[in-house]
Amino acid sequence: MLLQVDRAATHFAPPRAAAARAHFDRHHWVKLPHFLDGSMLAQVQHALARAHFVEVRHTGVTPPSIDVCMEPNALAAMLELLCNDAAMLRAVEALTGCGPLVRFNGFVYRLAPATGHHHNWHNDMLQRRRVAMSINLEADRYEGGVLMIRERESERVVASIENTGAGDAVLFRIDAALQHRATAVSRGVKTAFAGWFRSEAPLRASLARGTA
């Protein structure tokens, strides 16, 4: 276990961080096996079975990306709360070298076959986003839905990452020189909690400015 979260605490193993940081520095991503522990994952999957999803066209991407997103609910709030734990922010700083990180925000989305759902190339360079994270919430394995990272100028693909282990997470770099996408799913269903660790004013200051 490198980094894991449950309802009680964030669990981080600093002795293993150096190798993970070296991988992130070289490849722009690192995988976190079993990021959600077994009981936490079971609770999430139980809540997912009762959640409502709506199709969304992400028009900030050209051409637009299409998926279905979970409507705001207690599950989404809990996942955001866990990822905003101070110990989580410090652990992600240690694993990526990106910081200071002060806030995480995310959403649950789903990709299914034969629906046209996919994410086109983009870089998420807004709101001081520094590191993205995607957590696989599905109990069953799926095919497709691959996270790909490429150099923006040359369009050379530098990483192709399958993240099909239940509860596993991937951290990857947000940078103007890079773009990423998720390919269409060919079998099964991909459900993930994805979002961004940000380097900006704390939430209270953002709310005061009306920019949260």
Secondary structure, 3 states (H helix, E strand, C coil): CCEEECCCCEEECHHHHHHHHHHHHHHCEEEECCCECHHHHHHHHHHHCCCCEEEEEECCCCCCEEEEEECCCHHHHHHHHHHCCHHHHHHHHHHHCCCCCCEEEEEEEEECCCCCCEEEEECCCCCCEEEEEEEECCCCCCEECCEEEEECCCCCEEEEECCCCCCCEEEEECCCCEEEEECCEEECCEEEEEEEEECCCCHHHHHHHCCC
